[in-house]
Amino acid sequence: MGTSFFIGHGSPMLAIQDLPYTRELRQLGERLGKPEAVILFSAHWVSRQQELASTDQVYETIYDFGGFPDELFRVVYPARGSVSIADELHGLFEAAGIPAARNTVRGLDHGSWVVLRHMYPEADVPVIALSVNPLLPPEQQYRIGQALAAFSDQRNVVIIGSGATVHNFRAMDFGKPEQADSWAKEFDDWLIGRMQDWDTAALFDYLNQGPYAKVATPDYEHFLPIFIAMGAGDTRKKAKLLHQSYQYGSLSHLIVQF
């Protein structure tokens, strides 16, 4: 019943922009309808152990950035959590031998609300936010998602890994608002092909096999959510590219459904 996605959350400005990409996110939410919950792993919540938000209250909106227009700091995304679903997820991690801890105080960072503001603008779907651990290799990231695969099959939930396949501040060219650098697209094209083939051996070895991988992924915490989202689709083993575009030459906007 459920499904999983990797979604590039791009710049925080996406939250207040009307672009082909943000319209695609809105259309995706409309196509999916209203799920029981969204389970979202954000590249902007980094921890040394798997954490998951456990609250029934409205999340605080976290502005984990600086130097942007005041309008962006007035955005509020008042989604609620769900303790009962968080408890279920915690049990699944325990059953899979994955240490996990509940967090009762953390709000939603922009890796979450930039995406969700377009997909579910009414903020009327419970959200369970989860951290990522950049100390773990791709195989273990996949295993974290895999722990939720059967749950995803049985329940009407949307699992999202929110990050960026190409995320390198030094490589961005702000004179190219909606153009793609050839090397960035070449890396993503390689990645998409391996996902569509479900070639996990090549994907786990992306640093050696992927063209320009080291330039594309210096911020591993942004890249690793793709393995979690893919692991959550392990029982289906199908990858479908829904969107591919770029800002600033190399900041990727990718949506892949698993």
C-alpha positions as CSV (number, residue, x, y, z in Angstrom):
1,M,0.0,0.0,0.0
2,G,2.8,2.4,0.9
3,T,5.6,3.7,-1.2
4,S,9.1,5.3,-0.7
5,F,10.8,8.1,-2.4
6,F,14.1,9.9,-2.6
7,I,13.5,13.6,-2.9
8,G,16.0,16.3,-3.3
9,H,15.1,19.1,-1.0
10,G,17.3,21.7,-2.7
11,S,17.7,25.2,-1.4
12,P,15.5,26.5,1.5
13,M,14.2,29.0,-1.0
14,L,12.2,26.2,-2.7
15,A,9.7,26.6,0.1
16,I,8.5,29.9,-1.2
17,Q,9.3,29.5,-5.0
18,D,7.0,28.5,-7.8
19,L,9.1,26.4,-10.1
20,P,8.5,23.3,-12.3
21,Y,10.1,21.3,-9.5
22,T,7.8,22.7,-6.7
23,R,4.8,22.2,-8.9
24,E,5.9,18.6,-9.5
25,L,6.1,18.1,-5.7
26,R,2.5,19.4,-5.3
27,Q,1.3,17.2,-8.1
28,L,3.0,14.2,-6.4
29,G,1.2,14.9,-3.2
30,E,-2.1,15.2,-5.0
31,R,-1.6,11.8,-6.8
32,L,-0.7,10.1,-3.6
33,G,-3.7,11.3,-1.7
34,K,-3.7,11.5,2.1
35,P,-1.6,8.8,3.7
36,E,-1.7,7.5,7.2
37,A,1.6,9.2,7.9
38,V,4.8,10.5,6.3
39,I,8.0,8.9,7.5
40,L,10.9,11.2,6.6
41,F,14.7,10.8,7.0
42,S,16.3,14.3,6.7
43,A,19.9,15.0,5.8
44,H,19.7,18.0,8.2
45,W,19.1,15.8,11.3
46,V,22.5,14.1,11.9
47,S,23.0,11.8,14.9
48,R,25.4,9.0,15.9
49,Q,22.5,6.7,16.5
50,Q,19.1,6.4,14.7
51,E,16.7,8.8,16.3
52,L,13.0,9.3,15.5
53,A,10.6,12.1,16.6
54,S,8.0,10.9,19.1
55,T,5.3,13.4,19.7
56,D,1.6,14.0,19.1
57,Q,2.1,17.7,19.3
58,V,2.6,20.3,16.5
59,Y,6.3,20.4,15.6
60,E,8.3,23.6,15.9
61,T,9.5,24.8,12.5
62,I,13.3,24.9,12.6
63,Y,15.1,27.5,10.5
64,D,18.5,25.8,10.2
65,F,20.0,28.3,7.8
66,G,21.0,31.9,7.5
67,G,21.4,34.7,5.0
68,F,18.0,34.2,3.4
69,P,15.1,36.7,3.0
70,D,12.9,37.4,6.0
71,E,9.9,35.9,4.2
72,L,11.5,32.5,4.5
73,F,11.8,32.8,8.3
74,R,8.1,33.5,8.5
75,V,7.2,30.1,7.0
76,V,5.5,27.8,9.5
77,Y,4.7,24.2,8.8
78,P,2.4,23.1,11.7
79,A,2.4,19.3,11.1
80,R,1.8,17.0,14.0
81,G,3.7,13.9,14.9
82,S,2.3,10.5,15.9
83,V,3.6,8.7,19.0
84,S,1.8,5.5,18.1
85,I,3.4,5.2,14.7
86,A,6.8,6.3,16.1
87,D,6.5,3.4,18.6
88,E,5.8,1.0,15.8
89,L,8.8,2.2,13.9
90,H,11.0,1.9,17.0
91,G,9.8,-1.7,17.4
92,L,10.8,-2.4,13.7
93,F,14.3,-1.0,14.3
94,E,14.7,-3.1,17.4
95,A,13.5,-6.3,15.6
96,A,16.1,-5.6,12.9
97,G,18.9,-5.1,15.5
98,I,19.2,-1.3,14.7
99,P,19.7,0.8,17.8
100,A,17.2,3.6,17.9
101,A,16.1,6.3,20.3
102,R,12.9,8.4,20.6
103,N,13.3,12.2,20.5
104,T,10.3,14.0,22.1
105,V,11.5,17.6,21.6
106,R,13.0,18.1,18.1
107,G,11.1,20.1,15.5
108,L,11.1,19.8,11.7
109,D,14.2,21.1,9.9
110,H,14.1,22.5,6.4
111,G,15.1,19.1,4.9
112,S,11.6,18.1,6.0
113,W,9.3,21.2,5.7
114,V,10.6,22.5,2.3
115,V,9.4,19.3,0.7
116,L,6.3,18.7,2.8
117,R,5.0,22.3,2.4
118,H,4.5,21.5,-1.3
119,M,3.4,17.9,-1.1
120,Y,0.9,18.4,1.8
121,P,0.3,22.2,2.0
122,E,-2.4,21.8,4.6
123,A,0.0,20.1,7.1
124,D,-2.8,17.7,7.8
125,V,-0.7,14.4,7.6
126,P,1.1,13.1,10.6
127,V,4.9,13.3,10.2
128,I,7.5,11.1,11.8
129,A,10.9,12.7,11.4
130,L,14.0,10.6,11.5
131,S,17.7,11.3,11.7
132,V,20.6,10.1,9.5
133,N,23.9,8.7,10.7
134,P,26.8,9.6,8.2
135,L,29.1,7.3,10.1
136,L,27.4,4.3,8.5
137,P,28.3,2.9,5.0
138,P,25.8,2.6,2.2
139,E,25.0,-1.1,3.0
140,Q,23.9,-0.2,6.5
141,Q,21.9,2.8,5.3
142,Y,20.0,0.4,3.0
143,R,19.4,-1.9,5.9
144,I,17.8,0.9,7.9
145,G,15.3,1.4,5.1
146,Q,14.9,-2.3,4.6
147,A,13.7,-2.6,8.3
148,L,10.6,-0.6,7.2
149,A,10.0,-2.3,3.9
150,A,7.3,-4.8,5.1
151,F,5.6,-2.0,7.1
152,S,5.5,0.1,3.9
153,D,3.9,-2.8,2.0
154,Q,1.2,-3.2,4.7
155,R,0.3,0.4,5.5
156,N,-0.7,3.5,3.6
157,V,2.4,5.4,4.5
158,V,4.9,7.5,2.5
159,I,8.6,7.1,3.3
160,I,10.9,9.8,2.1
161,G,14.7,10.1,2.1
162,S,15.3,13.9,1.8
163,G,18.7,15.0,0.7
164,A,20.6,15.7,-2.6
165,T,22.4,13.4,-5.0
166,V,24.7,16.3,-6.1
167,H,25.4,18.7,-3.2
168,N,28.7,20.6,-3.4
169,F,28.6,24.3,-2.4
170,R,32.0,25.0,-3.9
171,A,30.8,23.7,-7.3
172,M,27.5,25.7,-7.5
173,D,27.3,28.5,-10.0
174,F,24.6,31.0,-8.9
175,G,24.7,32.5,-12.4
176,K,23.0,29.3,-13.7
177,P,19.6,29.4,-11.9
178,E,18.1,26.5,-13.8
179,Q,20.9,25.0,-15.8
180,A,22.8,21.7,-15.3
181,D,26.5,21.2,-15.4
182,S,27.3,18.2,-17.6
183,W,29.3,16.4,-14.9
184,A,26.5,16.7,-12.4
185,K,24.0,15.2,-14.8
186,E,26.4,12.5,-15.8
187,F,26.7,11.4,-12.2
188,D,22.9,11.4,-11.7
189,D,22.4,9.6,-15.0
190,W,24.8,6.9,-13.8
191,L,23.0,6.7,-10.5
192,I,19.5,6.5,-12.0
193,G,20.6,3.7,-14.3
194,R,22.0,1.6,-11.4
195,M,18.9,2.2,-9.4
196,Q,16.7,1.1,-12.2
197,D,18.8,-2.0,-12.5
198,W,18.6,-2.4,-8.7
199,D,22.4,-2.8,-8.9
200,T,23.1,-2.4,-5.2
201,A,26.7,-3.7,-5.5
202,A,27.6,-0.8,-7.9
203,L,25.6,1.8,-5.8
204,F,27.3,0.8,-2.6
205,D,30.6,1.3,-4.4
206,Y,29.5,4.6,-5.9
207,L,32.6,6.5,-4.9
208,N,34.7,4.3,-7.1
209,Q,32.3,3.5,-9.9
210,G,30.2,6.6,-10.3
211,P,31.6,9.4,-12.6
212,Y,32.5,12.5,-10.7
213,A,31.1,10.9,-7.5
214,K,33.7,12.5,-5.2
215,V,32.8,16.0,-6.5
216,A,29.1,15.3,-6.4
217,T,28.9,13.9,-2.9
218,P,31.3,15.6,-0.4
219,D,28.4,16.0,1.9
220,Y,27.6,12.3,2.5
221,E,24.8,13.0,4.9
222,H,22.9,14.5,1.9
223,F,23.6,11.5,-0.3
224,L,22.9,8.7,2.1
225,P,19.1,9.1,2.3
226,I,18.9,7.6,-1.2
227,F,20.1,4.3,0.2
228,I,17.5,4.4,3.0
229,A,14.7,5.2,0.6
230,M,15.8,2.4,-1.7
231,G,16.0,0.0,1.2
232,A,12.4,0.8,2.1
233,G,11.5,-0.4,-1.4
234,D,13.4,-3.6,-1.1
235,T,10.4,-5.9,-1.4
236,R,9.4,-4.2,-4.7
237,K,12.9,-3.6,-6.2
238,K,11.6,-1.1,-8.7
239,A,13.0,2.4,-9.2
240,K,11.1,5.0,-11.3
241,L,12.5,8.4,-12.1
242,L,9.8,11.1,-11.6
243,H,11.8,14.3,-11.9
244,Q,15.3,15.5,-12.7
245,S,16.3,19.1,-12.8
246,Y,19.0,21.4,-11.4
247,Q,19.6,24.8,-9.9
248,Y,23.0,26.7,-9.9
249,G,24.6,24.2,-12.3
250,S,24.9,21.3,-10.0
251,L,22.3,21.3,-7.1
252,S,20.1,18.4,-8.1
253,H,16.4,18.2,-7.8
254,L,15.7,14.5,-8.1
255,I,12.6,12.5,-7.3
256,V,12.8,8.7,-7.5
257,Q,10.0,6.4,-6.5
258,F,10.8,2.9,-5.1
